[in-house]
């Protein structure tokens, strides 16, 4: 199975973590007229959950670094463009 989706964040977008005591957590990204839910089936081995979450955290940290580098290189007038 394969899927592809684009999520373009804007000022109305937000990220939430839903924690539960008896099931895996759910991460949601929501915006106007779109949303993305990230979780795993309970039957997925915990090692796979953890490996995915670590890869996601690394990718998000790398995205932040790349975005900060990009923003720092923008001319001052362009840094607030949206």
N, C-alpha and C positions, 0 to 999 in steps of 0.2 A: 504494500500500500504506500502511496506517496501523496503528499499534500504540499501546497505552497500558499503562503498568505503574506500580505504586506500590512504592516501596522504603522501608520504615520502619526506620531504623537504631535499634539498641539497643546495649547494652554488649557484645554478642557480635558486632557487625558490624565488618568491617574492609575497608580499601581497599588494593589492591595494584597495582603497575605491573609488568608483565612486559615486559622489554626483550629484543630480538633484534637480531642483527647483519644478518640477511638478510631481514627482513620488518618490517612495521609493529608498533609496540608494542600491547599489550593492557592495558586498565585493567579491573580487576574489583572489584566491590563484593559482598561475601559476608556473609551472616548465617545465623542458624539457619533452615534449610529454605527459603532463597531466595538467589538470586544474580543479578547483572546484569553482563554483559560489554560493554565499549565498545571498538570497534575499527572499522576500515574495510577494505573489500576492497582488495587490492593493485592492482586495475585502476582504482581511484578516483584522480583526479589529486592529486598532492601538495599543490597549492594548496588543494584542498577539504579534505584531511586537516588542514592547518594552520589554515584558517579555522574548522573545527569545533572543534579543540582550543582555540583562542583563545576562542571563544564559550563553551565549557565551562568554561574557567578563569575567565573573567569572571563567569559565572553562579555558580560555586562560591564565588568571593570575595564576591560580593553576598549569597549565602546566609549565609555566615559573618558578615558585617556585620549582616544583619537578625537573625540568631539571637543575636548578642552584644547587640544593642539590646534585643531581647525579654527576654533573661536579665537584663540590668541593670535592667529595669523591674519584674521580679518581686519581691514581698515576700521577705525573707530566708528565711522558712520554706518558700516555694515553689520556691526556686532549685535545690533538689536533687531535685525531684519527677521521677518517671520513668514 
